[in-house]
């Protein structure tokens, strides 16, 4: 999310269970961004799983698009 990580469970009917986060301090703009993302996660009534992440919607409106962080492959030579 910027500074912290969050985790939780998605239920069988794509409901979001309790969300846990780390709570490290960071720059105010990133902390505000994280608070906004977490609010959207908790407000969502629809989860659309996409190839590299998910879209969260409420009443058909896209709240947030989450994308899995891509990491560079490690050189194992």
C-alpha contacts under 8 A as a table, 3 or more apart, distances in Angstrom:
res1	aa1	res2	aa2	distance
1	X	4	X	5.95
1	X	5	X	6.18
1	X	6	X	7.82
1	X	33	X	7.80
1	X	34	X	5.90
1	X	37	X	7.87
2	X	30	X	6.04
2	X	31	X	7.98
2	X	34	X	7.12
3	X	24	X	6.87
3	X	25	X	7.42
3	X	26	X	6.14
3	X	30	X	6.93
3	X	31	X	7.49
4	X	21	X	6.80
4	X	22	X	5.37
4	X	23	X	6.23
4	X	24	X	6.20
4	X	34	X	7.81
5	X	21	X	5.67
5	X	22	X	5.70
6	X	19	X	6.75
6	X	20	X	5.53
6	X	21	X	4.22
6	X	22	X	6.59
7	X	19	X	5.74
7	X	20	X	5.37
7	X	21	X	6.47
8	X	16	X	7.31
8	X	17	X	6.13
8	X	18	X	5.93
8	X	19	X	4.60
8	X	20	X	6.17
9	X	16	X	6.03
9	X	17	X	5.19
9	X	18	X	7.11
9	X	19	X	7.54
10	X	13	X	7.95
10	X	14	X	5.45
10	X	15	X	5.55
10	X	16	X	4.76
10	X	17	X	6.07
11	X	14	X	4.95
11	X	15	X	4.88
11	X	16	X	6.15
11	X	17	X	6.81
12	X	15	X	7.11
14	X	46	X	6.98
14	X	47	X	6.08
15	X	45	X	7.12
15	X	46	X	7.51
15	X	47	X	7.65
16	X	19	X	7.92
16	X	41	X	7.83
16	X	42	X	7.37
25	X	31	X	7.36
26	X	30	X	6.57
26	X	31	X	6.19
27	X	30	X	5.47
27	X	31	X	6.30
28	X	31	X	5.05
28	X	32	X	6.16
29	X	32	X	5.20
29	X	33	X	6.24
30	X	33	X	4.91
30	X	34	X	6.16
31	X	34	X	5.09
31	X	35	X	6.23
32	X	35	X	5.12
32	X	36	X	6.23
33	X	36	X	5.18
33	X	37	X	6.27
34	X	37	X	5.10
34	X	38	X	6.18
35	X	38	X	5.21
35	X	39	X	6.21
36	X	39	X	5.14
36	X	40	X	6.35
37	X	40	X	5.14
37	X	41	X	6.22
37	X	64	X	6.94
38	X	41	X	4.98
38	X	42	X	6.30
39	X	42	X	5.26
39	X	43	X	6.19
40	X	43	X	4.97
40	X	44	X	6.03
40	X	56	X	7.50
40	X	63	X	5.89
40	X	64	X	6.61
41	X	44	X	5.54
41	X	56	X	6.82
41	X	64	X	7.77
43	X	58	X	6.81
44	X	47	X	7.23
44	X	56	X	5.57
44	X	57	X	5.15
44	X	58	X	4.86
44	X	63	X	7.31
45	X	56	X	7.48
45	X	57	X	6.09
45	X	58	X	5.04
45	X	59	X	7.13
46	X	56	X	5.84
46	X	57	X	5.06
46	X	58	X	6.23
46	X	59	X	7.99
46	X	60	X	7.83
47	X	54	X	6.66
47	X	55	X	5.83
47	X	56	X	4.83
47	X	57	X	6.45
48	X	54	X	5.42
48	X	55	X	5.02
48	X	56	X	6.44
49	X	53	X	6.19
49	X	54	X	4.36
49	X	55	X	6.53
50	X	53	X	5.27
50	X	54	X	5.14
50	X	55	X	7.33
51	X	54	X	7.87
52	X	67	X	5.61
52	X	68	X	5.39
53	X	65	X	7.62
53	X	66	X	5.36
53	X	67	X	4.27
53	X	68	X	5.24
54	X	65	X	6.00
54	X	66	X	5.22
54	X	67	X	6.56
55	X	62	X	6.98
55	X	63	X	7.64
55	X	64	X	5.97
55	X	65	X	4.39
55	X	66	X	6.07
56	X	62	X	6.11
56	X	63	X	5.64
56	X	64	X	5.43
56	X	65	X	6.33
56	X	66	X	7.94
57	X	60	X	5.60
57	X	61	X	5.22
57	X	62	X	4.50
57	X	63	X	5.17
57	X	64	X	7.19
58	X	61	X	5.34
58	X	62	X	6.80
58	X	63	X	6.78
62	X	65	X	7.48
